[in-house]
Amino acid sequence: MKLFIVGPRWFGEWTEGVERAAAACGCETKIFYYLTDSIGGLRGAAKRRLHPEIRKMLSIPAQRWREAKGIFMNRRLIREVRSFQPDLVLILKGETIYEESLSALRKLKIPLISWWVDDPFGYSDLMNRFRLFDMLYMFDRECITVLEAKGIKHITYLPCGCDQTTYSPQPLNAADYPELSCSIGFVAVYYPSRAALLGQMKGLDVGLWGSGWEAAPELQQLPLGSWRGLHISTANAAKIYNLARICPNAHHPQTRFGGLNTRTFEIPAAGGFELIDNVPGLEEHFDVGREIVVYSSPEHFRELAEYYLVHPEERKAIIELSHARVLRDHTYERRLKTIFKTLGL
């Protein structure tokens, strides 16, 4: 089967991970990036430091450039799909793909599907675009309820997954990776709920990676150098999950029911020990308490962290079970097989 994958070029390598899984499933694949500015977040952070009037002056040409870039990208998308002649077009999110482009793709009589692992209600004019897909896969069950009430049909639940070829156990020596080694390996973009969690890590050996933390007062409680970078590559994230004794996971507020982030699966795939917030629906994917450990508050996180830091054998037992569960049920290969099954392919 020929699979045309439309996705973003992100630090998390979602598109690339899905492509590797498709190849492992025997598909002939082609990737098309609809979003390629992987350092956009860094540029945005720098721009926010400018005077408001300067930002206003810069916004006009920047907006025109984005519009021209969007037109070019949408035209190229249609050309490349026609050239490749796939059996299926899979769009990973695709918020910048025009309604007119989706209509043109539908005329090619190729199954057109989308997989959303983000809150769809923060974008404008999505409802008409959603109606053009043969199937819409949504990462959070509560989103499905709202979308169905808006008249969106052919929609089903598909949680995030992970690329087990990138996130895998590695025999690493901490002395060889001083910039990555720590007891608590926290990879997370700043959000208030995550800052509250960081506030409970005083006195612990913490390594923090992610954007937005520069103004967080909770960061000031930690030793200088605890915050180690705005972004981390997937290869280094996998090393952090291997090296750290505990890897916290706190979800974005967009998660309502079952909307687990990719980190939920990547940490155990890499052989890391995960302490995760209590997301409704988590029990559908893990045996809670046996395969994964859940905290109910930042204070509870601290209590659990202190316990498991001094109980390595219990950590090891949970790691082995969670790793096996992810490889069995939560890889991108498994997600693609679910897609193929629902489409009757």
C-alpha positions in Angstrom: 0.0 0.0 0.0 1.2 3.5 -0.8 0.7 5.9 2.1 1.1 9.7 1.7 1.8 11.2 5.1 1.2 15.0 5.6 2.6 16.2 8.9 4.6 18.9 10.8 8.4 18.9 11.2 8.4 19.1 15.0 11.1 18.4 17.6 9.1 15.4 18.7 9.4 13.7 15.3 5.7 12.7 15.2 5.7 12.6 11.4 9.0 10.8 11.1 7.9 8.2 13.7 4.7 7.5 11.9 6.6 7.2 8.6 9.0 4.6 10.1 6.0 2.7 11.5 4.3 2.7 8.1 7.5 1.4 6.5 7.6 -1.4 9.1 4.1 -2.3 8.2 5.1 -2.8 4.6 3.9 0.5 3.1 5.5 2.5 0.4 5.6 6.0 2.0 6.1 9.6 1.2 6.3 12.5 3.7 5.0 16.0 3.0 5.7 18.7 5.6 3.0 21.3 5.9 4.9 23.0 8.8 8.7 23.2 8.6 9.6 26.0 11.0 10.9 23.9 13.8 12.5 26.9 15.5 9.4 29.1 15.4 9.0 28.8 19.2 12.5 30.2 19.7 11.8 33.1 17.3 8.5 33.8 19.1 10.2 33.9 22.4 12.8 36.4 21.1 10.1 38.6 19.5 8.2 38.8 22.7 11.1 40.7 24.2 10.9 43.4 21.6 9.0 46.7 22.2 5.3 46.4 21.3 5.6 49.0 18.5 8.5 47.1 16.9 6.5 43.9 17.1 3.6 45.6 15.4 5.9 46.8 12.6 7.3 43.4 12.1 4.0 41.6 12.1 2.7 43.0 8.8 5.4 41.6 6.5 5.6 38.5 8.6 1.9 37.9 8.1 2.2 38.5 4.3 5.1 36.1 4.1 3.1 33.4 6.0 0.1 33.9 3.6 2.3 33.5 0.6 4.1 30.5 2.1 0.7 28.9 2.9 -0.6 29.3 -0.7 2.6 27.8 -2.1 2.5 24.9 0.4 -1.1 24.0 -0.4 -0.5 24.1 -4.2 2.5 21.9 -3.8 0.6 19.4 -1.6 -2.0 18.8 -4.3 0.7 18.4 -7.0 2.7 15.9 -4.9 -0.4 13.8 -4.0 -1.3 13.6 -7.7 2.3 12.6 -8.6 2.6 9.9 -5.9 -0.9 8.4 -6.5 -1.2 6.9 -3.0 -3.8 4.5 -1.7 -4.4 6.6 1.4 -3.6 10.2 2.5 -3.0 10.6 6.2 -2.8 14.1 7.5 -1.3 14.5 11.0 -3.3 17.5 12.3 -2.9 19.9 9.3 -4.3 23.1 10.6 -2.7 25.2 7.8 -4.2 23.1 5.0 -7.0 25.0 3.2 -10.5 23.8 2.8 -10.1 24.2 -1.0 -7.1 21.9 -0.9 -9.0 19.2 0.9 -11.9 19.6 -1.6 -9.4 19.1 -4.4 -7.9 16.0 -2.8 -11.3 14.5 -2.4 -11.9 14.8 -6.1 -8.9 12.4 -6.6 -11.1 9.6 -5.0 -8.3 8.7 -2.5 -9.3 8.0 1.1 -8.5 11.1 3.1 -8.1 10.9 6.9 -6.8 13.1 9.7 -5.3 12.3 13.1 -5.6 15.1 15.7 -3.5 15.1 18.8 -4.3 18.6 19.9 -7.3 20.7 21.0 -9.2 21.4 17.8 -11.3 24.2 19.3 -8.4 26.6 19.3 -8.5 26.9 15.6 -11.0 28.8 13.3 -13.0 27.3 10.4 -12.1 23.7 11.2 -15.6 22.3 11.2 -16.0 22.6 7.4 -12.6 21.1 6.9 -13.4 18.2 9.3 -16.5 17.3 7.2 -14.3 16.7 4.2 -12.4 13.8 5.7 -13.4 10.2 5.2 -12.4 9.5 8.8 -11.2 11.8 11.6 -9.2 10.3 14.4 -9.2 12.3 17.7 -6.8 11.9 20.6 -9.3 12.9 23.4 -12.7 11.3 23.8 -14.4 14.5 25.1 -13.5 16.3 21.8 -15.4 13.6 20.0 -18.6 14.3 22.0 -18.4 18.0 21.2 -17.6 17.5 17.5 -20.4 15.0 17.1 -22.8 17.5 18.6 -21.6 19.9 15.9 -22.5 17.5 13.2 -19.2 15.9 12.5 -19.5 12.3 11.4 -17.0 9.5 10.7 -15.0 10.3 13.8 -13.3 7.9 16.3 -10.9 7.8 19.1 -7.2 7.2 18.5 -4.8 8.0 21.3 -1.2 9.1 20.9 1.5 6.5 20.6 5.3 6.4 20.3 8.2 5.4 18.1 9.8 2.5 19.9 12.8 2.6 17.5 13.8 6.1 18.9 12.6 5.6 22.5 14.2 2.3 23.6 16.3 1.2 26.6 20.0 2.0 26.3 22.9 0.9 28.4 24.2 4.4 29.3 26.9 5.5 31.8 25.8 8.7 33.5 29.4 9.9 33.7 29.5 10.0 29.9 26.4 12.3 29.8 26.8 15.0 32.5 24.6 17.4 30.6 21.7 14.9 30.5 22.2 13.1 33.8 19.9 13.8 36.8 17.6 12.0 39.2 14.5 13.8 38.1 14.3 14.2 34.3 11.6 16.7 33.5 11.0 17.4 29.8 8.1 19.8 29.5 7.0 23.2 28.0 6.0 25.6 30.8 2.4 25.6 32.0 1.1 26.7 35.4 0.2 23.1 36.4 3.7 22.0 35.5 5.2 24.9 37.4 3.3 23.8 40.5 4.9 20.4 40.1 8.3 21.9 39.7 7.6 23.8 43.0 7.6 20.4 44.8 11.1 19.5 43.5 13.2 21.7 45.8 16.2 19.7 47.2 16.0 17.1 44.5 18.5 16.6 41.7 16.4 18.0 38.8 17.2 18.4 35.1 14.6 20.5 33.3 14.2 21.0 29.6 11.5 23.0 27.8 10.5 26.5 26.8 8.9 29.2 28.8 10.5 28.5 32.2 12.6 31.7 32.4 10.0 33.7 34.3 8.8 30.8 36.5 9.4 31.7 40.2 9.4 27.9 41.0 12.6 27.7 38.9 14.4 30.0 41.4 14.1 27.4 44.1 16.4 25.0 42.2 20.1 25.3 41.8 21.5 27.3 39.0 21.8 25.1 35.9 18.8 23.0 36.6 17.0 24.4 33.6 19.2 23.0 30.8 17.7 24.0 27.5 14.7 25.3 25.6 14.4 22.2 23.5 15.7 18.7 23.5 16.1 16.4 20.5 14.2 13.1 20.5 17.5 11.2 20.7 18.6 13.1 23.8 15.1 12.9 25.4 15.4 9.1 25.1 18.7 9.3 26.8 17.3 11.4 29.6 14.5 8.9 30.2 17.1 6.2 30.4 19.4 8.1 32.8 16.9 9.6 35.2 15.5 7.7 38.0 12.1 9.4 37.8 10.5 11.1 34.8 7.5 13.4 35.7 4.6 13.9 33.2 2.0 16.6 33.7 -0.6 17.1 30.9 -1.7 20.3 29.1 -5.1 21.6 30.2 -6.5 20.5 26.8 -6.5 16.9 28.0 -10.0 16.1 29.3 -10.7 12.4 28.9 -8.1 10.0 27.5 -6.1 12.7 25.8 -2.7 11.3 26.8 0.4 13.0 25.4 3.1 11.2 23.6 5.4 11.4 26.6 3.0 9.0 28.4 4.2 6.3 26.1 7.7 7.5 25.2 9.0 7.3 28.8 8.2 3.6 29.4 9.2 2.8 25.8 12.7 4.1 26.6 12.8 2.2 29.8 12.1 5.1 32.1 10.1 5.3 35.3 7.1 7.6 34.8 5.2 9.5 37.5 2.1 10.7 35.7 -0.8 13.0 36.7 -4.3 11.4 37.1 -5.7 11.7 33.6 -9.3 10.4 33.3 -9.2 7.4 31.0 -5.6 6.4 31.8 -6.9 3.1 33.1 -7.9 2.1 29.5 -4.2 2.1 28.5 -2.3 0.9 31.6 -2.9 -1.1 34.7 -2.7 1.8 37.1 -0.6 1.1 40.2 1.0 -2.0 38.5 2.2 -0.7 35.1 2.3 3.0 35.9 2.3 5.2 39.0 -0.2 8.1 39.2 0.1 11.2 41.5 -3.1 13.2 42.5 -1.4 16.5 43.4 2.0 18.2 43.3 2.4 17.3 47.0 1.5 13.7 46.2 4.1 13.7 43.5 6.8 14.7 46.0 5.8 11.9 48.3 5.9 9.3 45.6 9.2 10.7 44.2 10.9 10.4 47.6 9.6 6.9 48.0 10.6 5.5 44.6 14.0 7.2 44.7 15.0 4.9 47.5 13.1 1.8 46.2 14.9 0.9 43.0 13.7 -2.7 42.8 10.0 -1.5 42.8 10.9 1.0 40.1 12.5 -1.7 38.0 9.5 -4.0 38.3 7.1 -1.3 37.2 9.4 -0.2 34.3 9.5 -3.8 33.0 5.7 -4.0 33.0 5.1 -0.6 31.5 7.7 -1.1 28.8 6.1 -4.4 27.7 2.6 -2.8 27.7 3.8 0.0 25.4 5.5 -2.3 23.0 2.3 -4.4 22.8 -0.4 -1.8 22.6 0.9 1.8 22.1 3.4 2.0 19.3 2.8 3.9 16.0 2.7 0.6 14.3 -0.2 -0.4 16.5 -2.0 2.9 15.8 -1.5 2.5 12.0 -2.9 -1.0 12.1 -5.9 0.3 14.0 -6.4 2.9 11.2 -6.1 0.3 8.5 -8.6 -1.9 10.3 -11.2 0.8 10.7 -10.9 1.8 7.0 -11.1 -1.9 5.9 -7.7 -1.8 4.3 
